[in-house]
Amino acid sequence: MSSTVQDAVNIKPTRGGEASGSGDFPRGNGGRDGPGDWPPGVSSDDASEPRKYQIGIWVALGSILMLFAALTSALIVRQTPALNGGLKDWISISVPPMMWFNTGVLLLSSVTIEVARRALKHNLYHRFRNWLCVTTALGIVFLVGQVIAWRELAAQGIYINTHPHSSFFYLLTSLHGIHLLGGVLALISVTISALRLRISVRKRLAMGAASVYWHFMDGLWVYLFVLLFFWR
């Protein structure tokens, strides 16, 4: 992206916590697509950025969905004697107390990231920055809480190889944690730009993709929570 375009899309905070400049690509002709819609200095590659981010995020979510669908099938087969050759060694573990707290934290983070996204959409820069920092902090709290939940189980003598249920618990929660860590790193990147008062078009698009990813990971966590502890 040229320096001219970069300067045009950077957000500069103004009085009252708002920001000047929409940060989106301006269009002519009443917003209709067509030749001459993009301003001088914006290349076709810049104009295609939104589609690139959309394709990228949906490919990523599709891959994650297929991974956890396969693991869900494996869990159901392993848990059901009629499907696993008559094995009846499935011993259910109780919900670690920390897991309830973690679930609440993650659900709250879905609210805060949505508030941040809408604030950025309306160029309420300081509000966006504050709520984004809160979301990032909540994501980190969740990951730390997961480690505490694993330690709670370990204190009870329940490890990954103790029995089938514990194996699936550690595997599924670890994979979810790794993917959520990717979302936290993306939020940290956007947060750093926000603290530097520079939110480019690409950072705006990254924020949109990160919010979709974050909501997906929250929904996935609720699904795993029910699958591991309440599905029979």
N, C-alpha and C positions, 0 to 999 in steps of 0.2 A: 504494500500500500504506500502511495507517495506521501511525502511529508505534508503536502497541502491537504490531502484527504485526512491524514492522521490528525492534524491540527483542527480540522473541521469537526471531527467526531469526538474529540476528547471533552470530557465534562469539566467545567469549571464551576465550583460551588459559588452560589451567590447568597445574598442576604435572605434570611428566612429558611435556610437549609435547602433551597431549591438549586437546580443547576441549569445553566444556560446551554442550549443546544440539545437536540433530541438524542443525538448519538446514533440515530438510525439513518440509513441512506435516504436523502430527500428525493422525491420524485416530482416530475413535472406532469403536465397534461392531466391534472386532476387525479394523479396516482395510477393512471393506466400504464400497463406495460407497453413497451414499444421502443423504437429507436429514439434516442435523444432523451429518454427518461432519466438516465443517470447523469449527475453533474459532471463537469469537466474534471479530469484527473482520476475518476473512479473507473478502474478497468473492469472488464468482464469477469475476471477472476474474483475481484472484490464483490461484484454483484452476485456471484454464485456462492458466497460464503454461507448464507443462511441454509441453502440446500445441502451443502457439505456437512454442516453441523447436524441437520435433521437426519440425514442418512447415517451418519456416524453413530449417533445416539441410539437409533432404532436397531442398527446392526448389533451394537453392544448389548442392548437389552434383550434382543432375540437370542443371542448366544448364552447369556446368563439364564434366561428362562429355560432353554433346552437343558442346560446343565442341571438345574435344580429339579426339572421334571424327571430326568433320568434317575436322580438320587431319590426322589419321592417314590418312584416305581420300585426301586431296590428296597427301600424301607418297608413298603407295603408287603412285598413278597417275603421279606425276611421275617416280618412280624406275624404273618398269617400261616399257621401250621398246614393248612390245606394247600398252600402254594410253595412251601419250602421243604417239602418232603417229610412233614410230620414233626419237625423240630418244635419243641415247646420250651425253649430256653430264654424267651423274651422276658426280661425283668424290667418293669417300668420304674423310672426314677421320678421322684417328686420335683416340683418346680423349685429351683434355687431361689431364695427370697430376693436376691439381687436382680433376677430376671424381670420381676414386676417393675422395679424401678427403672431398669433399662428400657423396657417397653414404653413406659410413660415418657421418658426423656426423648426417645426417637419420635414418638407421635407429636410431641410438642415441637420438635425441630421441623416437622413438616409444616406446621403453622408458621413458624418464624421465617422459614425460607420463602414461603409464599408471600408473606408481608414484605420481605426484602425485594422479591422479584417485582411486585406491584409498585413498590416505591421507586425502583429504578426505571420502570416503564413510564412513570410520571415525572421522572427527573427530580425526585425528592432525595437528593444525594445523601445528606447526613442521616436521614432515616434509613436509607438503603444500607449505608455503611454500618450503622449500629446493629440492625437486625441481622445482617450477614455475619457480623462478629459473634452474635449470640448463637446463630445456627452452627457456625464452625465450632464454638465452644461446646455446644450440646453434642455434636458428633464425637468430639474427643472424649467427653464424659461417658458417652455410650461405650466406646471402645475400652476405656479403662474399667467400666462396669462389667464388661464381658470377661475381662481377665479376673476380676474379683469373683464372678459367678463360677468360673472354672476352678478357682482356688477353693471355693466353698464345697464343690463336689469332691475335689481332691482331699479335702479335710475329712470327708466322709469315707474315704477309701475308694472312690469311684473315679476310674481313669478311662482313657480311650479304649483300652483292651479288656475292661472288666466284664462287659457283656454287650450284646448287640445294641441295646438301646443307648448305652453310654457312647459306643463307637459312632453311631449316627448323630448323637447330640454334639459331640466334639467336632465331627466332620462338617456338619451343616452350619453350625454357629461359627466355626473358623472360616469357612468359605464366605459366609455372609460378612464377617468382619473384615476380611481381606478386600472384598468388593466395596464395602462401605469406606474403608480407608482410602481407596481411590477417589471416592466422592469428597472426602475431607480434604485431600490434597488439592483437588480442583477448587474447592471453596477457599482454601488458603491462598491459592494463586490469585483468585479474584479479589480476596480481601486485601492482599498486599497492594494491588493496583488501586483499590478504593482508598486505602490509607494514603497513597501517594497522590490522590486527587486526579487520577488519570484512568478513565474508563473508555476504552476505544470500542469500536464496533465489534471487534472480535471478542473482547471481554464481555460485552453485552450478550453476544451469542453464546459464549461459554457459560454465562450465568443462566441463560434459558435452558441450555442442555443440562447443566448441573442440577437445576431444580427438577426437571423431569426425571433424571437419574435418581435423585434423592427421594422423591415421592415413590418411585418404583422400589427402592431398597427398603423404605418404610413398610410398604405393602407386603413385600417379600418377607420381612421379619415377622409381621403379624401372622402370615401364612405358616411360617416355620414354627412359630410359637404354638399355634393350634395343632399343627401336625405332630409335633414332638410330645406334647403333654396332654392333649385332649382328644385326639383322634384315636378311635379304637376300631 
